[in-house]
């Protein structure tokens, strides 16, 4: 275990901050307004109902930021009351209607030097207080586990690069039921828009380094409870770290405008005890072994259709719609000449390389089997009854 | 009576040939007052269009879930709301005030380049048409956010190109306006009007004009590179070709941060004139006000990357931009202290312009503090791209720029129209606006602290109540501005109301109060002779 000095000193304050946090959450509940649409409760690890202050969170850094913010707020409040105390006193007393005669002074070098120096010293002091945190946030060395988070339009991909669980990779997508609730305008649940199919799983009390990048446009990986937010930039890698101090579920959302589904690519981090984490890794490794599809295997049409429907629902339906009709600038697949074309490679090329200047992204990251299945599915779903089948081997060949 | 209109009869006769009537008066306008009026009416129109977009956004966000628009449309609304408000409403409005007031305040007969002045206004019309028209092209308007970050801009439809051309025209117009203001202020001041006797409004505009000339070309570069990336195969910002999307952000914010001071410095100038007028006491620390304005302008050029703390800068970069940003609080604080010291032991009255000025100071300081807090880089990591930032910049842009302009409309409006506004209606407009403004934007701080990201068409249920309050406030604030137009601006323009005396404000100082109300079409045709303070015409 390698912990920086700053990290350690920050941790000692965490209990007190947590107590304050509860106070803040309680206050949040108290101001709940009567026109709340539906019953909703605080989401542990996510936002509280009508939360008024920063999330005290589950890492030393987020607690430190909570304290730092409170201190700055206090400083601002004192200055605010001081300045406006003087101003409102003057407004009340120095009125023409009270017969107050104007004074004639209009400069004073001493006063002006003083009120230039005083704010200067205050901001330099505040800056000095924040400097330690800047340095601590940037220290991503000696991580126990390194995970790459890749932003896609509109989901997150996680690759366990280094540490226990190395080799695990999966995509993390918003629960389609939540997207449907959003469209219908009937939201429900404490984790509305925050529930994903595969949460990121990490062990408690370990330094986790998240390496961010993106596949298409800039996204941002944010988890307020950990005090982290980092842009995920296509073509570049950046990193941040956190060390969760308690187990549980923690939530965040994409924080950089990334296109139409920007609001629908949440982040869910599940923090497990070391023991549970090891069990999870073991299970994932078994799944990887079992799920390794043999790309040379010949599939039947029914198998491909069943698999393709799932792939379509998870990846394509958000733009092309579940009925394949597309929407606004998004091209329809139902009835599309390319989809119905005898030459299967036309559609395969678009799926592999993207089209329309990236508006249709490349789907290279999906497996040969998944891509073969989804192409077969679109060629046979709705009114596209072409009867054509695409085998994983053809995808494998097209990739070369 | 002032000396400028010694022969009012001859005056009309002399200029009959140069005084086009009807539509020609406006299309071929070269008179600074007419062009100022055009600018102000144009920017108010854009304020209303941007306001309608804001209300559409707030309608969708009134409840969680999508009720009215799809997310693509929502992004178009937020993007165009920002672009139209910044480039269509706030910036041209300040140029309008400059056109009207700077020649009157420095004793000049007109702006230095009258025909260029005409061109710089009329360029705004095609660009406004392109902005608004882009909603009706295939794929709809630009939806990449007003900051137009690459590489999302590469995915946009033809509207993106229209936006780029529209911004080029706005930029050309701004640069011409800035050149005109600099030359006018430096060359056309009446004899005796030295720079350090000049009123604060021309002073702040002079500094702003230099900022415009420094940074608008940088914006033009950024959007031109976006254009060539989109259509001519370059890869300045396109990572697929080896470009750097973060370079776009650096270039954009090198323009974008001075831009926020372009939108607030002239407001400082306005407030620095209105507060002394109603405190019946000279501006405290005039010299330090000038120096503070210049310091803010210089500092504004070296703080741009505080908009980019979450892009992942090196430690030294973060520290530099954090400290530099926090230093801006010093000259800004000096200005606030000076205003308060001006009020201190004055003999104050609170007509509508003063109410707006005091309201400005109060809410602008809130916006200033919420700027210091995210200036601290580690805290910004939590606040970046959340509603806290939306709250912050509306506190400085609406409560700052817009409120100062309202103060100025009430302060100088009688000079423009020759008619006093209704004091009761002005006060109603003020109280209605400041209350609904705070209902709209104050709860956004809580949403941001709780982690609600901005530019979201839908949000978790925990944020529902504050969003509902915000939407109600926004509707109220919008209605107050419609009231302002129909019950205050329109009657004044139609000449309905009490006649305004030459100097309606007891404590006001300056050359604009040396000419009659309404200000005649031509003023100071011959350089006036000024008293030693350069505030009165003596012959």
Boltz contact constraints between the chains, C-beta under 6 A:
constraints:
  - contact:
      token1: [A, 33]
      token2: [B, 465]
      max_distance: 6.0
  - contact:
      token1: [A, 36]
      token2: [B, 465]
      max_distance: 6.0
  - contact:
      token1: [A, 37]
      token2: [B, 63]
      max_distance: 6.0
  - contact:
      token1: [A, 37]
      token2: [B, 464]
      max_distance: 6.0
  - contact:
      token1: [A, 40]
      token2: [B, 461]
      max_distance: 6.0
  - contact:
      token1: [A, 47]
      token2: [B, 450]
      max_distance: 6.0
  - contact:
      token1: [A, 47]
      token2: [B, 451]
      max_distance: 6.0
  - contact:
      token1: [A, 47]
      token2: [B, 460]
      max_distance: 6.0
  - contact:
      token1: [A, 47]
      token2: [B, 462]
      max_distance: 6.0
  - contact:
      token1: [A, 49]
      token2: [B, 462]
      max_distance: 6.0
  - contact:
      token1: [A, 50]
      token2: [B, 465]
      max_distance: 6.0
  - contact:
      token1: [A, 51]
      token2: [B, 450]
      max_distance: 6.0
  - contact:
      token1: [A, 52]
      token2: [B, 446]
      max_distance: 6.0
  - contact:
      token1: [A, 53]
      token2: [B, 449]
      max_distance: 6.0
  - contact:
      token1: [A, 54]
      token2: [B, 382]
      max_distance: 6.0
  - contact:
      token1: [A, 54]
      token2: [B, 449]
      max_distance: 6.0
  - contact:
      token1: [A, 65]
      token2: [B, 378]
      max_distance: 6.0
  - contact:
      token1: [A, 65]
      token2: [B, 379]
      max_distance: 6.0
  - contact:
      token1: [A, 65]
      token2: [B, 382]
      max_distance: 6.0
  - contact:
      token1: [A, 69]
      token2: [B, 379]
      max_distance: 6.0
  - contact:
      token1: [A, 72]
      token2: [B, 373]
      max_distance: 6.0
  - contact:
      token1: [A, 76]
      token2: [B, 369]
      max_distance: 6.0
  - contact:
      token1: [A, 86]
      token2: [B, 340]
      max_distance: 6.0
  - contact:
      token1: [A, 87]
      token2: [B, 340]
      max_distance: 6.0
  - contact:
      token1: [A, 90]
      token2: [B, 343]
      max_distance: 6.0
  - contact:
      token1: [A, 90]
      token2: [B, 344]
      max_distance: 6.0
  - contact:
      token1: [A, 94]
      token2: [B, 345]
      max_distance: 6.0
  - contact:
      token1: [A, 94]
      token2: [B, 346]
      max_distance: 6.0
  - contact:
      token1: [A, 94]
      token2: [B, 348]
      max_distance: 6.0
  - contact:
      token1: [A, 95]
      token2: [B, 348]
      max_distance: 6.0
  - contact:
      token1: [A, 96]
      token2: [B, 347]
      max_distance: 6.0
  - contact:
      token1: [A, 96]
      token2: [B, 349]
      max_distance: 6.0
  - contact:
      token1: [A, 100]
      token2: [B, 347]
      max_distance: 6.0
  - contact:
      token1: [A, 102]
      token2: [B, 280]
      max_distance: 6.0
  - contact:
      token1: [A, 102]
      token2: [B, 281]
      max_distance: 6.0
  - contact:
      token1: [A, 102]
      token2: [B, 346]
      max_distance: 6.0
  - contact:
      token1: [A, 102]
      token2: [B, 347]
      max_distance: 6.0
  - contact:
      token1: [A, 103]
      token2: [B, 345]
      max_distance: 6.0
  - contact:
      token1: [A, 106]
      token2: [B, 282]
      max_distance: 6.0
  - contact:
      token1: [A, 106]
      token2: [B, 284]
      max_distance: 6.0
  - contact:
      token1: [A, 107]
      token2: [B, 285]
      max_distance: 6.0
  - contact:
      token1: [A, 112]
      token2: [B, 285]
      max_distance: 6.0
  - contact:
      token1: [A, 112]
      token2: [B, 288]
      max_distance: 6.0
  - contact:
      token1: [A, 115]
      token2: [B, 337]
      max_distance: 6.0
  - contact:
      token1: [A, 116]
      token2: [B, 334]
      max_distance: 6.0
  - contact:
      token1: [A, 119]
      token2: [B, 329]
      max_distance: 6.0
  - contact:
      token1: [A, 119]
      token2: [B, 330]
      max_distance: 6.0
  - contact:
      token1: [A, 119]
      token2: [B, 333]
      max_distance: 6.0
  - contact:
      token1: [A, 120]
      token2: [B, 330]
      max_distance: 6.0
  - contact:
      token1: [A, 123]
      token2: [B, 326]
      max_distance: 6.0
  - contact:
      token1: [A, 123]
      token2: [B, 329]
      max_distance: 6.0
  - contact:
      token1: [A, 127]
      token2: [B, 323]
      max_distance: 6.0
  - contact:
      token1: [A, 127]
      token2: [B, 326]
      max_distance: 6.0
  - contact:
      token1: [A, 130]
      token2: [B, 376]
      max_distance: 6.0
  - contact:
      token1: [A, 130]
      token2: [B, 378]
      max_distance: 6.0
  - contact:
      token1: [A, 133]
      token2: [B, 378]
      max_distance: 6.0
  - contact:
      token1: [A, 134]
      token2: [B, 318]
      max_distance: 6.0
  - contact:
      token1: [A, 134]
      token2: [B, 319]
      max_distance: 6.0
  - contact:
      token1: [A, 134]
      token2: [B, 377]
      max_distance: 6.0
  - contact:
      token1: [A, 134]
      token2: [B, 378]
      max_distance: 6.0
  - contact:
      token1: [A, 135]
      token2: [B, 315]
      max_distance: 6.0
  - contact:
      token1: [A, 137]
      token2: [B, 378]
      max_distance: 6.0
  - contact:
      token1: [A, 138]
      token2: [B, 315]
      max_distance: 6.0
  - contact:
      token1: [A, 182]
      token2: [B, 65]
      max_distance: 6.0
  - contact:
      token1: [A, 182]
      token2: [B, 66]
      max_distance: 6.0
  - contact:
      token1: [A, 182]
      token2: [B, 458]
      max_distance: 6.0
  - contact:
      token1: [A, 183]
      token2: [B, 66]
      max_distance: 6.0
  - contact:
      token1: [A, 185]
      token2: [B, 65]
      max_distance: 6.0
  - contact:
      token1: [A, 185]
      token2: [B, 66]
      max_distance: 6.0
  - contact:
      token1: [A, 185]
      token2: [B, 67]
      max_distance: 6.0
  - contact:
      token1: [A, 187]
      token2: [B, 64]
      max_distance: 6.0
  - contact:
      token1: [A, 187]
      token2: [B, 65]
      max_distance: 6.0
  - contact:
      token1: [A, 187]
      token2: [B, 461]
      max_distance: 6.0
  - contact:
      token1: [A, 192]
      token2: [B, 460]
      max_distance: 6.0
  - contact:
      token1: [A, 192]
      token2: [B, 461]
      max_distance: 6.0
  - contact:
      token1: [A, 193]
      token2: [B, 460]
      max_distance: 6.0
  - contact:
      token1: [A, 194]
      token2: [B, 460]
      max_distance: 6.0
  - contact:
      token1: [A, 217]
      token2: [B, 151]
      max_distance: 6.0
  - contact:
      token1: [A, 217]
      token2: [B, 152]
      max_distance: 6.0
  - contact:
      token1: [A, 218]
      token2: [B, 245]
      max_distance: 6.0
  - contact:
      token1: [A, 224]
      token2: [B, 451]
      max_distance: 6.0
  - contact:
      token1: [A, 229]
      token2: [B, 310]
      max_distance: 6.0
  - contact:
      token1: [A, 229]
      token2: [B, 381]
      max_distance: 6.0
  - contact:
      token1: [A, 230]
      token2: [B, 312]
      max_distance: 6.0
  - contact:
      token1: [A, 231]
      token2: [B, 310]
      max_distance: 6.0
  - contact:
      token1: [A, 231]
      token2: [B, 311]
      max_distance: 6.0
  - contact:
      token1: [A, 233]
      token2: [B, 245]
      max_distance: 6.0
  - contact:
      token1: [A, 234]
      token2: [B, 239]
      max_distance: 6.0
  - contact:
      token1: [A, 235]
      token2: [B, 239]
      max_distance: 6.0
  - contact:
      token1: [A, 238]
      token2: [B, 312]
      max_distance: 6.0
  - contact:
      token1: [A, 253]
      token2: [B, 453]
      max_distance: 6.0
  - contact:
      token1: [A, 255]
      token2: [B, 385]
      max_distance: 6.0
  - contact:
      token1: [A, 255]
      token2: [B, 453]
      max_distance: 6.0
  - contact:
      token1: [A, 257]
      token2: [B, 145]
      max_distance: 6.0
  - contact:
      token1: [A, 257]
      token2: [B, 455]
      max_distance: 6.0
  - contact:
      token1: [A, 260]
      token2: [B, 71]
      max_distance: 6.0
  - contact:
      token1: [A, 260]
      token2: [B, 72]
      max_distance: 6.0
  - contact:
      token1: [A, 263]
      token2: [B, 456]
      max_distance: 6.0
  - contact:
      token1: [A, 263]
      token2: [B, 457]
      max_distance: 6.0
  - contact:
      token1: [A, 263]
      token2: [B, 458]
      max_distance: 6.0
  - contact:
      token1: [A, 328]
      token2: [B, 72]
      max_distance: 6.0
  - contact:
      token1: [A, 329]
      token2: [B, 139]
      max_distance: 6.0
  - contact:
      token1: [A, 357]
      token2: [B, 154]
      max_distance: 6.0
  - contact:
      token1: [A, 358]
      token2: [B, 155]
      max_distance: 6.0
  - contact:
      token1: [A, 359]
      token2: [B, 155]
      max_distance: 6.0
